Structure formats: structure tokens, C-alpha cells
Amino acid sequence: MIVDHFGYQATDLQASAAFYDAVLGSLGARRLMDFGVAIGYGNDDGNAQFWISQLTEGEGFRESHVAFTAADRDQVQAFFDTAVGLGAEVLHEPREWPEYHPGYFGAFVRDPDGNNVEAVCHG
């Protein structure tokens, strides 16, 4: 399956934007589009692949999980250190996850809305 882009709603768009500006910056991505109520992130190819928008519908919290690609273990560590420096809850510190596959190296934190956010490299 190939995903073109995905997104979810944030209860505090500015807090989430500050979090993702920093943690995605540690992975080489950046804010590409900002419409005030929706913000898109991506790499220098100009394609916004990850979006956050202001919560406008639905009730209650439903945890989501998103894993962002890291180029290497150093980027996974940088993502983790940046997130923790911003006060993110640690779910799993950077380590190998051989139960997923050999060489799977990931770190998991919670974003400002409580979502499970991961950086991972495969190699």
C-alpha cells in the first residue's frame, strides 16, 4: 500500500504545530503549507504528506499511531531527544525491535494530543 498523505485533527493546533515543527525537523522534514486551520509537512520535494488541522468534528479522543521514516539511527535518536526536550511522554526509548524484523530501530513518544508517534529506520 502506498500512502499519498494523511492527517488528523489537533485539539490545540499551535501546540501540535510547535511539536511537529521540531520533531519532523529532526528528521529532515519541514512545514510546507500553512492555511491557518491546516498545516502540511513534507520534504523538499514540495509534497505535504503529513497534515494536522484544528479539531472541528467528532467527540472524544481516539489514539492514532504514525511512524515517520528516519534515515538512520542517529535521526531516530535526534527525533526522540527533540520530543523529550519538548516534554513528550516516552512510550519506548530508541532500540531495536527484532520482533518486527531484523534491523528495525524505533522510538515512540506521545504528541500533544496523546497520539503514539514513532521514528523508525529499517536497516
C-alpha positions as CSV (number, residue, x, y, z in Angstrom):
1,M,0.0,0.0,0.0
2,I,1.3,3.5,-0.8
3,V,0.0,6.4,1.2
4,D,0.0,9.8,-0.6
5,H,-0.8,11.8,2.5
6,F,-2.6,11.6,5.8
7,G,-3.6,13.8,8.7
8,Y,-5.6,14.2,11.8
9,Q,-7.2,16.9,13.9
10,A,-5.5,18.5,16.8
11,T,-7.2,19.9,19.9
12,D,-4.6,22.7,20.1
13,L,-3.2,23.3,16.6
14,Q,-0.5,25.7,17.7
15,A,0.9,23.3,20.3
16,S,0.8,20.5,17.8
17,A,2.5,22.6,15.2
18,A,5.3,23.6,17.5
19,F,5.8,19.9,18.4
20,Y,5.8,18.7,14.7
21,D,7.9,21.7,13.5
22,A,10.6,20.5,15.9
23,V,10.4,16.7,15.8
24,L,9.9,16.5,12.0
25,G,12.7,19.0,11.6
26,S,15.0,16.5,13.3
27,L,14.1,14.0,10.5
28,G,14.7,16.5,7.7
29,A,11.1,17.4,7.0
30,R,9.5,20.9,7.4
31,R,6.3,22.8,7.3
32,L,5.4,23.3,3.6
33,M,1.9,24.7,3.8
34,D,0.0,26.6,6.4
35,F,-3.6,27.6,5.8
36,G,-4.2,28.7,9.4
37,V,-6.6,25.8,10.1
38,A,-4.4,23.1,8.5
39,I,-0.7,22.7,8.3
40,G,1.1,20.3,5.9
41,Y,4.6,18.8,6.4
42,G,7.0,17.1,4.0
43,N,10.4,17.1,2.5
44,D,12.0,19.4,-0.1
45,D,10.1,17.7,-2.9
46,G,7.2,20.0,-2.0
47,N,4.7,17.2,-1.3
48,A,3.0,17.7,2.0
49,Q,2.5,14.1,3.2
50,F,1.5,14.7,6.9
51,W,-1.2,17.2,7.9
52,I,-2.6,18.5,11.1
53,S,-5.7,20.6,11.4
54,Q,-7.8,22.2,14.1
55,L,-10.3,19.8,15.7
56,T,-13.7,20.7,14.2
57,E,-15.7,17.5,14.4
58,G,-16.2,14.3,16.4
59,E,-16.2,13.7,20.1
60,G,-13.7,12.0,22.4
61,F,-10.1,11.0,21.8
62,R,-9.2,8.1,19.6
63,E,-5.4,7.4,19.7
64,S,-3.7,7.3,16.4
65,H,-0.3,5.9,15.6
66,V,2.0,7.3,13.0
67,A,5.6,6.3,12.2
68,F,7.9,8.7,10.4
69,T,10.9,7.4,8.4
70,A,14.3,8.2,9.7
71,A,17.4,8.0,7.6
72,D,19.4,6.2,10.3
73,R,19.6,5.5,14.0
74,D,21.1,9.0,14.7
75,Q,17.9,10.6,13.3
76,V,15.8,8.3,15.4
77,Q,17.8,9.4,18.4
78,A,17.5,13.1,17.4
79,F,13.7,12.7,17.0
80,F,13.5,11.1,20.4
81,D,15.7,13.7,22.1
82,T,13.8,16.6,20.5
83,A,10.4,15.2,21.5
84,V,11.5,14.5,25.1
85,G,13.0,18.0,25.3
86,L,9.6,19.4,24.4
87,G,8.1,17.4,27.2
88,A,6.7,14.4,25.3
89,E,5.8,11.3,27.2
90,V,8.2,8.5,26.5
91,L,6.5,5.3,25.3
92,H,9.6,3.4,24.2
93,E,13.2,4.7,24.1
94,P,15.2,4.1,20.9
95,R,16.0,0.5,20.5
96,E,15.9,-2.5,18.1
97,W,12.6,-4.2,17.7
98,P,13.6,-7.7,16.3
99,E,10.0,-8.9,16.7
100,Y,9.1,-6.6,13.8
101,H,12.1,-7.5,11.7
102,P,15.9,-7.6,11.9
103,G,17.3,-4.0,11.8
104,Y,14.0,-2.3,12.9
105,F,15.2,0.6,15.1
106,G,12.5,2.9,16.5
107,A,11.5,5.2,19.3
108,F,7.9,6.1,20.4
109,V,6.5,9.2,22.2
110,R,3.2,10.9,22.7
111,D,2.4,14.1,20.8
112,P,0.5,17.0,22.5
113,D,-2.9,15.2,21.7
114,G,-1.8,11.9,23.1
115,N,-1.1,10.1,19.8
116,N,1.6,7.4,19.6
117,V,4.3,8.9,17.3
118,E,7.3,6.9,16.2
119,A,10.5,7.5,14.2
120,V,11.9,4.4,12.6
121,C,14.8,3.3,10.4
122,H,14.9,-0.1,8.7
123,G,18.5,-1.3,8.4
